[in-house]
């Protein structure tokens, strides 16, 4: 890209920033009136060059945290000091109507941080904060050059001491200082490199890649929560694959998600794929393609990418390495890998501090992802369909998507057969739903009715009777109360009959 091209990009970005942030210009004036510098930094500047607006803005300033807090208290409608120990004060300003010839200002959330330098001690999980005295020095501590660009406000002066604009145009991730020094200061930046590869489609500079390969084990000093947050952002990117490949190829995954690179060693049982690792990346891509922009949560539909589905698609086969068996004749089997995999998924996600609901959902999808196999060869009974629906529960729609995505065979005939079989299963589920409440299947008699019919008090025997009636409901569908009662009495009589061996 020529110098003229870069100049065009610079003018375009400054115009975008001027149009979108009139309130930010007022904030710059407020800081200048008190004798302080203020500059828009990091992601909002980068995104302006990419043609993307940012609702939340990050600023750097020469003001101390106390001085910043006083200015923001006057400028905004609310402010908070939760990050004050790190030099950061946040504020929110509600929308303002057009006035003084300026465009109307939308709601705006800002974070203003005193110029600083961060460094990690070799064995520390938290950075030591040292406040700096210049914008250029502050930018030198940023993770990558594309995030080390700034715009001084209110003058809208572009500051780019490390040629971040050229790297942005080349879609390249490079560090302001040496990559080794940058990652030594904050090892989480290695995870951020993988995340930006996924989110922005950027490639890694050779110095960055080699430094990650040498220093990958240093990620161990970073808290599990911070690592988890980077993994989540990576997986929610439009195309997570480039980021996952950085994690695996550079050795980071060995320390944060070791089950993933372990899949590279395993040959898929169908011998249709290079290995289970590549298969898993393909399943993830296919699962993303099934998303509709919203997904079901206990609180209702939620917009955006489906993290649970994406985690399940990526991790559904991680039980294969532990269950691989070489069979006579050269075959390979992975018996019960879905059960083993569910346990491994739960263990890994707990270690990464995922919430309980996410852990349970991803583990359950992993456990159920093979349940559909065999449906095409032997059509299920209504009872089997009911069990499939009730076992999946609120995860049924995700299980549909995961199961369909798990078909990566290149054999068109086989793929069409699997698709037809799953179409048939979904049709049968819909038919049964017309006649039964599949999502809330219960025995035809409840616990109180069971105790009344059998004349027994609460206890273990009531639970056994309940399970018998639930199995009967699964096998035969809804029953009239008198039919269920007769079956219960017959079961109880047989259960209570003396053994013939007595």
N, C-alpha and C positions, 0 to 999 in steps of 0.2 A: 504494500500500500504506500502510495507516494505521500510526500509532505502536504501537498494540496488536498489529498483525500483526508488526511488526518485533520487538517484545518477545517474542512467541511463538517466532519464528525463533531469537532469541538464546538463549532458554532451551533450546530443542531442541538447538542446536549444542553448548552447554556440557555437556548431559547426554550427548551422543554422545562428546565428547572425554573426559569423566570415565570413561565405561564402557570405552572402547577403549584407553586409555593409562595404566594404573596404574603402569607402569614410568616413564612420563614424569613422573608426579607425584613419584615417588621422586627422579628426577633434579632436579626443581625444589627439593626439600627439600635435596638435596646442595649445590646452588648457594647456596641461602639460608643454609645453615649456615656458608658461607664468606663471607657478606656480599655476595653478588652477586645481581643480578636475572636471571631467565630467563623467556622468553616464547616460546610456540609461535607461529610466524608463517607468512604466505604461503599456499601451496596447501593444506596440511592444514586450516587454519582455514576457508578458502573451501569446501573439499570437505565439511567437516562440516556446513556450512549447506545444501549440496546433497544431503546424505544419503549421502555416499560416504566410505568409510574410506580411510585412507592408511597403507600399511605402513611408509613411510619418513617421518620427521618432521624439520622444519627449525625450529631455535630461534635466537633472538637473545639476547645476554647483555651485561651490563656488564663481565664478566670479560675479562681479556686472553687472547690465545691460549695463553700459557704456563699461566695459571691454569686455563683450560678443559681443557687437556690433562691436568693433574694430577687434576682432578675426574673426567673421563671414564675415566682409567686405573683409578680405584677403582670406578666405577659399572659399567663394561662388561666384557665378556669379551675384547674386542679394540678397539683404537683406531688411528687413522692421522692423519698430519699433512700429507697431500699438498697440502691447500689452505691451509696455515698462513700463507703469504705474503699471502693474502687474508683472513686472520682466521678461517678455518674449520678446525675439527677434527671428524673423524668417529669414530663408535664403533658397535659392535654388541653387543647384549646378548641372550643366548639366553633361551628361554622359561623362566619361573619358575612353580612350582606356587603354588596359592592359599595365602596365609599372612597372619597378622595381620588377618584379616577382609577382606582385599582379594582381588579377583578374580585369577585366574591371568593372568600376563603372557605374551603371545606373543613370538616373536622380534621384535626391534626394532632398526632401524638409524636413527641420528640424526646430524644435522650441526648443530653449534653454532657460530655466527658472532658475533664481537664486533661490537657496534653500529658502523656504519660509514657513510661517504659515498663514493660512487664518482663519478668524473668522467673524461671522455675529453678529451685535448687535441685540437684540431681535426684534426690529421693522424695521430693515434695509433690503433692497432688494439687496444690494451690499456688497461684502466681504471687510473687512479691511485687507490690505496686510501688513504683517510684514516679512521681509527677515530673513531667518535662517542662521545657520552656519555649518550644518552637513547634510550629505546625510540621515542618519538614522532619524534625526528629520524631514527632508522633507518627507520621506516615511511615517512617523507616521500620517501625515495630509492627506494621500490619502484616497479615499473612501472605498476601500475594500482591503483585504490582497492580493488577486490575482493581484491587480494593485499596490501593495506596494513592488514589487520585482524590483531589478535593476541590471545592469551589468556595472561595471566600465570600461571605455575605456581609453586607448587602451589595458589595461592588460587583459580584459575580465574576471574580478573577479565578481563572482555572489554574490549578497547581498540580504538576505532574513530575516530581523530581526523579522518578524511577521508570519513566517511559511506559507507564501502564496502558496508555491509549494505544500504543503500537502493539503491545501484547494482546489487548482486547481485540484489535482488528485482526490479529493473527490467530485468535482463539487459543491462546497459549497461557499456561499457568507457570509463572516465574516468581521468585521471592525477591523482595527489595534488597535484602542482604543475602549472604550465602544461605542456601537451603538448610545446610547443617546447623548453622547458628539459629535460623528461624525456628526449626523444628525442635532444637534443644531448648529454646526459650519457651515454647508451647507445643508439646507433642501432638495435641489435638489437631493442629494444623495439617498433619498428615491425613487425618480422617476428612478434614475439610477439602483437601485436594481431591479425594475420591468423590466427595459429594458434589463439588463443582464440575467434575467430569461428567456426572450424571445430569445435574440440573442445567448446565450451560453448554454441554458438549465440547468442553475445552480439553486439549491434550496437555500432558505434563512435559515441561522442559526437562532435558536430560539431567540437569543438576538436581531438579526436584525428585525425579524418579529414582535416581541412584541414591540420594540421601534417604528416601523412605525405605529403600531396600536395606540400607545399612543400619537404620535406626528404628526399624519397625517395633522391636521389643520395648522401646521406651514408651510406647503407648500404654504400657501397664501401669504407669504412675498416674494416669488420668482416671478420674472417677467413672464408674460404670454408667452413671446417669448421663454424663456429658457424651460418652461414647454412644450410648443408646440414642440420644437425640440426633447425633450425626447420621447414624444408621437409618433412623426413621426418615429424616429429610432426604437422604439418598434414595430410599425405597419409594418415596412419594413423588420422585421426579418423573417427568414424562417418559424417560427411558433410563431405568436404573442400571442397565447392563454395563455401560462403560465404567461407571463407578464401582460396581461389584468386581469387574475385571481388575481395576486398580487395587482394590483391597486384596484380591487373591494373588495377582501376579507380583505385587510388591511385598508380600509377606505380612501385611497388616491383619488379614483375616485369620492367620495362624494364632493371633493373640486375642482377637475380639469375637470371631465367629469361626472357630476351627473346624466345625462340622462341614462348612462349605468347601474349603479346599480339599478336604478328605475325599469328597465325591469325585475328584479328578482321577482317582486311582481305580475306580470301579467301572466295569463294563456293564452296560444295561442288559437286563436279562433277555430282551428281545433282539439284541445285537443290531439294532436299527440306528443307534446313536453313537457318537464318538465316545462318550462316557456319561455318567449320571450327572456330572457337573454341568455339561453343556445341555443335557436334557432339562435340568432344573431351570437354567436361564431361559430356555425356550418356553417352558411351562409358564414362567413368570410373565414373559412377553405376551403369551396368548391369554393369560388371565387378565392382564391389564386391558387387552383389546375387548374383553367382555364387559368392562365397567361401563356404567351408564351415566356417571356423574354424581350419583347419589348411592348410598348404601344404608342398609338397615342397622340400627343400633337399638338397644333397649329403650332409649328415650325417644325413638322415632327416626325418620329418614334424616341422614346427614349428608350434606353436599361434599364433593371432593373425592380424591382417590381413596380406595379401600385398603387400609394398612393390614387388616387381618387377612384378607384374601391374598395380598401380595406376600406377606410372611409365610402363609401356608403354601403358596405356590413355590416359593424359593426353598422351603425347608421340608417339604412333604416326604422326600426320599432319604433324609439323613440317617435313617435306620439301616440303610443297605450295607454300609461297610461292616457293621457289627454282625450282620446276619448272612453275609456272603458264604455260599457253599459251592464247591465244585462238584458237579454230579458226574456219574459215569457217562462216557460218551462225549465229554467236553462241554456239557451245559453248565450254566450257573444259576443258582437259585438264591432267593432272598426271603425265605419263609418268615412270616410274621414281622417283616420290617416295618409295617405300619404301626404295630404295637410298640416295638422298641423305639421307633422314630418319635412317637408321641411323648414318650418319657424323656428322650433327649431334647426335644423341642421345649418342653416345660422347664427342664433344667437350665438350658441356655438362656431362655427368655427371662427366667427368674434371676439369673446371674447378671443380666443386663438391666435389671430393675424395671421390667415392663410391669404394667398394672395387672392385677389378678385376672380381670375379665379378658384381657388380650391373651394372656398365657393360656387360660383355659380354652378359649375359642380356637386358637391356632393348634394347640395340642389335639383337640377333639377333631378338627378337620383333618389333621395328619392321620389320626387313628381311623377315620372313616373313608379316606380317599380311595381305598381299594374295594369298598363294599359293593360297588356297582359291577365290578368285573365278574363275568359269568352270566350276566343278565341276558346277553344276546344269545348264548348257547342254550339256556334253559329258562324259559319265561317264568318269572316269579309268580308265586301265589299272591292273592290279595293280602294274606297275612305278612308275607315278606315285604310287600310295598308299605304296609302300615308300619312295620318295624323300622324300615328305612327312614320314613318321615318322622316318626317319634324319636328315633335315636339322634337324628340331625337337629330336631327342634328348631330353634330360631336361626340355626346355621344352614338350613336347607338350601336357600338360594345361593349362598356362597359355595356349598358343597356341589350344587349343580355346575357352577362356573369352574370350580377347581377340577372336577371330574372330566368335564369336556376339555379343559385346557391340558389335562394330563395326557391326552392323545397326541403324540408327536411322530407317529409312524409315517414313513414316506410311502407306504403301501396304500395307494388311493382306495382300493377295494376294501381293505380292512378299516381304513378311516371312515369310509362311508357306512360300513356295517355298524361300527361303534356309534356313529352319530345317529343312525336310524334307531338303534336300540335305546339310546338315551331319549330320543324324541318319544319313543313308545312308552318309556317309563314315566316321563313327565305327563304324557297324555293320561296314563292310568291314574297317576296321582290326582290329576284334575278331576277325573271321573269319580274317584272315591270321595274327593272333597265335596262333590255335589250332594252326596248322600250322607256323609259323616263329617264330623269336626275332627279331622286328622291332627290338627295342631294341638288339640286338647283331649286326646284319647284317655279315658279313664275306665275302670271297671264299671259294669252295669249296677253294682251295689257298692255303697261306700262303707267306711269302717263301722259306723253306727249300725247300719243295716246288717252287716256281717255278724256283729256281736248279737244282734237281736235274733237272727235266724238260727245261729248255732248255740245261743245261750252261753256265751263265753265272755269273760272279762277282758279288758285291754291287755295286750301282751304279745309275745312272739307269734302265737298261733293266728292272731288276727292278721299280722303281716304276711304269713304264709298263705292264708286264704285270699288276701288281697292280690298277691302275686299270681295265684291260680286263676282268679277271675280276670286279671289283666291279660294273662296268656290266652285265656278263652276268648277275650274280646279281640285280641290280635288275630287269632286263628279264624274266628267265625263272624267277626263284625258285631254290630250292635245287637243285643238280645233284649227281649221283653223281660221285665223284672221277675216274672214268675218262672221263666225259662232259666234265667241266671240263678235264681234261688234253688231250683231243682238240681241244677248242675253242682251248685255249691254243697247241697245236702249229700249228693252222691259221692262227691270227692271226700267230704268229711267222714262219711260212713266207711269208705274204703281205707281212709287214712287211719281211722280208729279201730279197724278190725284187727283182731289178734293175728299175729304172724303164723303161717302154717308150719313154721319151723319150731314154734314154741312148744 
